[in-house]
């Protein structure tokens, strides 16, 4: 496999076995229609292999216990965990101790439905599941007909009591509203406790030290796949903030699936779309007319720096087939021009 193909496989931020696909030569491609059909089928196979082979680090789990009104556990309760955005549903059944668990859930908002003969159907309040989170939702069922439905029948634990991982997540409007210089998502790491910028004498890759670790020992994940450059261990792909669903930084005590490096984990998950269409258009502008002059330029009689930066793009997400398949796409561009003033200006010569 050539070097350019290896580079492209890293850029997609997925962990999968790279393989070179050699297309047969003529005469089977003499027909243009047959050729296009084979190309489409080939792309579908590649996409399916990538999806199945991707890592599962960007998921969480929901678990809990089902009780009756007297506090006794209820076995054999049918549990349905539903993603409210995509309507993707997973099922489970409580064991003899009334315990249930649903693993490998993509991040998002979920509801838990509990059903059992002789009890009313209970529907929990919507809860947000984050990266690597073990979300506990206990259900208390009431005696009654199964056709009767009671909503907000469960509460999520306010404190993480299962997962010992130390970390913090940033989601929602905070991602796009933060004043990031250059819209670099990695600058959000500096908002977390224990994260410092690398010093000027640092010769390794990376700009952030997590919990005192080396700047080139950070694991970068994008949608659960490795996003580290294999040459210097730096970050490869940096999505724009409008395409991000969650930014999570793990400081220490992370679980076994986070291997490779010991200097912290930065995990980014992109938006995945839902049953409703959502989109955005954006442009961030900086130019000379909006910037103030530098203090030292004023002292030397120099004009303002001529910095022109345009960062623009769009996002769009929605259903392909309702309740079955969703998609999210984004595009961005950037133009930058910076001109530094020289000390040969007329005003500077006068000061001399």
C-alpha positions in Angstrom: 0.0 0.0 0.0 1.6 3.3 -1.0 2.3 6.2 1.4 -0.6 8.4 0.1 -3.1 5.7 0.7 -1.8 5.2 4.2 -2.1 8.9 4.9 -5.7 8.9 3.7 -6.6 6.1 6.0 -5.2 8.0 9.0 -7.0 11.2 8.0 -10.4 9.5 8.4 -9.7 8.9 12.0 -10.8 5.2 12.0 -9.1 2.1 13.1 -9.4 -0.5 10.4 -7.2 -2.9 8.5 -5.9 -1.0 5.4 -6.0 -3.1 2.3 -5.2 -2.3 -1.3 -8.0 -3.0 -3.8 -6.8 -3.7 -7.3 -9.5 -3.3 -10.0 -9.6 -5.8 -12.8 -8.4 -4.6 -16.2 -10.5 -4.4 -19.4 -12.4 -5.9 -21.1 -15.0 -6.2 -18.2 -15.1 -2.4 -17.9 -15.9 -1.7 -21.5 -19.5 -0.7 -20.7 -19.6 2.7 -19.0 -22.9 1.7 -17.2 -21.4 -1.5 -15.8 -18.3 0.4 -14.7 -20.3 2.9 -12.7 -22.4 0.2 -11.1 -19.2 -1.7 -10.0 -17.8 1.6 -8.6 -20.9 2.2 -6.5 -20.9 -1.3 -5.2 -17.2 -1.0 -4.3 -17.8 2.2 -2.4 -20.7 0.6 -0.4 -18.5 -2.3 0.5 -15.6 -0.1 1.7 -18.0 2.0 3.8 -19.5 -1.1 5.4 -16.1 -2.5 6.3 -15.0 0.8 7.8 -18.2 1.1 9.9 -17.9 -2.4 11.2 -14.2 -2.2 12.0 -14.3 1.2 13.7 -13.5 1.4 17.4 -16.2 1.6 20.1 -14.5 4.1 22.4 -17.0 6.9 21.6 -19.9 5.2 23.3 -21.5 4.9 26.7 -23.8 2.5 28.6 -27.1 2.8 30.5 -27.8 0.5 33.4 -30.1 0.5 36.5 -32.4 -1.5 38.7 -36.2 -1.8 38.6 -38.2 -1.7 41.8 -41.8 -1.8 42.9 -43.4 0.7 45.2 -42.3 -1.2 48.3 -38.6 -1.2 47.1 -38.5 -4.9 46.1 -36.7 -5.7 42.8 -38.7 -6.9 39.8 -37.2 -9.5 37.5 -38.1 -10.2 33.9 -39.0 -6.6 33.1 -38.8 -5.7 29.4 -36.5 -2.7 29.0 -36.3 -0.5 25.9 -33.7 2.2 25.6 -34.5 4.6 22.7 -32.4 7.4 21.2 -34.8 10.3 20.9 -33.0 11.8 17.9 -32.8 8.7 15.7 -35.4 6.5 17.3 -32.9 3.7 17.4 -34.0 1.3 20.1 -32.1 -1.4 22.1 -33.8 -3.9 24.4 -32.8 -5.8 27.5 -34.5 -7.8 30.3 -33.9 -7.4 34.0 -32.3 -10.4 35.8 -33.3 -12.0 39.1 -32.0 -9.0 41.0 -33.9 -6.5 38.8 -30.8 -5.3 37.1 -30.4 -4.3 33.5 -27.6 -3.0 31.3 -27.4 -1.8 27.7 -23.8 -1.5 26.3 -22.1 0.3 23.4 -24.7 3.1 23.0 -23.8 6.1 20.8 -23.8 9.4 22.6 -27.0 11.3 22.6 -30.3 11.7 24.5 -32.1 8.6 25.6 -35.4 7.5 27.2 -35.9 4.2 29.1 -39.2 2.3 28.9 -40.0 -0.4 31.4 -42.9 -2.9 30.8 -44.1 -5.8 32.9 -47.4 -7.7 33.4 -49.4 -6.3 36.3 -47.5 -2.9 36.3 -48.0 0.3 34.5 -45.6 1.1 31.6 -43.0 3.5 32.9 -41.2 6.0 30.6 -38.2 7.8 32.1 -37.3 11.5 31.6 -34.9 12.1 28.7 -31.3 11.8 29.8 -28.1 12.8 28.0 -25.4 10.1 27.5 -21.8 11.3 27.2 -18.6 9.6 26.0 -17.4 6.8 28.2 -20.3 7.5 30.6 -22.0 4.8 32.7 -25.4 6.4 33.1 -27.5 4.9 35.9 -31.3 5.1 35.5 -33.3 3.3 38.2 -37.0 2.7 37.6 -39.8 2.5 40.2 -42.9 0.8 38.7 -46.5 1.2 39.9 -49.1 -1.6 40.1 -51.8 -1.2 37.4 -52.7 -2.2 33.8 -49.8 -2.4 31.3 -51.8 -0.2 28.9 -51.5 2.7 31.4 -48.4 4.8 30.9 -46.6 6.9 33.4 -43.9 9.3 32.1 -40.9 10.7 34.1 -40.8 7.5 36.0 -37.0 7.4 36.5 -34.2 9.7 37.5 -30.5 9.6 36.6 -27.9 9.5 39.3 -26.5 13.0 39.9 -23.0 11.6 40.7 -20.9 9.1 38.7 -20.6 6.1 41.0 -19.4 3.4 38.6 -16.7 4.8 36.3 -13.6 6.0 38.1 -12.3 7.9 35.1 -11.5 11.5 35.7 -12.5 13.8 32.9 -14.9 16.5 31.7 -17.1 17.0 28.7 -18.1 20.1 26.7 -21.3 19.9 24.6 -24.1 22.0 23.1 -23.8 25.7 22.6 -20.6 26.0 24.6 -18.7 24.4 21.7 -19.7 27.0 19.2 -20.0 30.0 21.5 -16.5 29.8 23.0 -14.1 32.5 21.6 -11.5 30.2 20.1 -8.7 31.9 18.2 -8.7 30.3 14.8 -11.6 28.1 15.8 -9.1 25.4 17.0 -11.1 22.8 19.0 -8.1 21.6 20.9 -7.9 25.0 22.8 -10.9 23.7 24.7 -8.5 21.4 26.6 -7.2 24.5 28.5 -10.6 24.8 30.2 -10.0 21.5 32.0 -8.3 21.2 35.4 -4.7 19.9 35.2 -4.1 21.0 31.6 -1.3 23.4 30.7 0.3 24.6 27.5 3.6 23.2 26.5 6.6 25.5 27.1 8.9 27.0 24.4 11.7 24.5 25.1 9.4 21.5 24.4 10.9 19.6 21.4 8.0 17.1 21.1 4.8 17.3 19.2 1.7 18.6 20.8 0.8 21.8 22.7 -0.9 20.5 25.8 0.3 18.7 28.9 -2.4 16.7 30.7 -1.9 16.0 34.4 1.9 16.6 34.0 2.3 14.2 31.1 4.3 14.7 28.0 2.8 16.7 25.2 3.5 14.0 22.7 1.9 11.3 24.8 -1.7 12.3 24.4 -4.2 10.0 22.7 -6.5 11.7 20.2 -9.7 10.0 19.2 -12.2 11.0 16.5 -15.5 9.2 16.5 -13.8 6.4 18.4 -10.9 5.9 16.0 -7.3 6.8 16.5 -6.6 10.4 15.3 -2.8 10.3 16.1 -0.1 10.8 13.5 2.0 7.7 13.4 5.2 9.7 12.9 5.2 12.2 15.7 2.0 11.3 17.7 0.4 14.7 17.0 -3.2 15.3 16.2 -4.2 14.7 12.6 -7.7 16.0 11.8 -9.3 18.9 13.6 -13.0 19.3 12.8 -14.7 22.7 12.9 -16.7 23.4 16.1 -20.1 23.3 14.3 -19.5 19.7 13.4 -18.8 18.5 17.0 -21.3 16.8 19.2 -19.1 16.4 22.2 -15.5 17.2 23.3 -14.3 15.1 26.1 -10.9 15.1 27.9 -9.9 12.2 30.2 -7.2 13.1 32.7 -6.5 9.8 34.5 -7.8 6.4 35.6 -9.4 5.8 32.3 -10.7 2.3 31.5 -8.9 -0.5 29.6 -10.2 0.4 26.1 -8.2 3.7 26.2 -4.7 2.3 25.6 -1.8 3.4 23.5 -0.6 6.5 25.5 -0.4 7.5 29.1 -0.5 11.3 28.8 -4.3 11.7 28.7 -7.1 11.2 26.2 -8.9 13.8 24.0 -12.0 12.3 22.4 -14.1 14.2 19.8 -17.4 12.9 18.5 -19.0 14.5 15.4 -22.7 15.1 14.9 -24.5 12.1 13.4 -27.8 13.6 12.3 -31.4 12.6 13.3 -35.0 12.3 12.1 -35.2 16.1 11.7 -33.2 18.2 9.3 -30.8 20.7 11.0 -28.2 22.9 9.4 -26.1 26.0 9.9 -24.1 28.5 7.9 -21.3 30.5 9.4 -18.5 32.9 8.7 -16.0 34.3 11.1 -14.3 37.5 9.9 -11.2 39.3 11.1 -9.6 42.3 9.3 -7.7 45.4 9.8 -10.8 47.6 10.3 -11.9 45.6 13.3 -8.6 45.1 15.0 -6.9 47.5 17.5 -3.3 48.4 16.9 -0.5 46.6 18.9 1.0 48.5 21.9 4.5 48.3 20.5 3.4 49.4 17.1 2.0 52.5 18.6 5.3 53.2 20.4 7.2 53.0 17.1 4.6 54.8 15.0 3.7 51.7 13.0 0.3 51.0 11.5 -1.9 48.1 12.5 -1.1 44.6 11.3 -3.0 43.8 8.1 -4.6 40.6 9.2 -7.4 39.3 7.0 -9.0 36.0 8.0 -12.2 34.4 6.6 -13.4 31.1 8.1 -16.6 29.9 6.5 -18.6 26.8 6.1 -21.9 24.9 6.5 -23.4 21.9 8.2 -26.4 19.8 7.3 -27.9 16.7 9.0 -31.1 14.8 8.7 -32.7 11.5 7.8 -32.0 9.3 4.8 -34.6 6.8 5.7 -36.7 7.9 8.8 -36.0 5.8 11.9 -33.5 3.7 10.0 -30.6 5.8 8.6 -29.4 9.3 9.2 -26.6 11.4 7.8 -24.6 14.5 8.8 -22.3 16.5 6.4 -20.1 19.6 6.8 -17.9 21.7 4.7 -15.5 24.5 5.6 -12.9 26.8 4.1 -10.4 29.3 5.3 -8.6 32.3 3.8 -5.8 34.1 5.6 -3.5 36.9 4.7 -1.1 38.6 7.2 1.2 41.5 6.3 3.7 42.7 8.9 4.6 46.4 8.9 8.2 47.4 8.4 10.3 49.9 10.3 11.0 51.9 7.2 7.7 53.9 7.5 7.9 57.7 7.3 6.7 58.1 10.9 9.4 55.8 12.2 12.1 57.6 10.4 10.9 60.9 11.9 11.1 59.5 15.4 14.7 58.5 14.7 
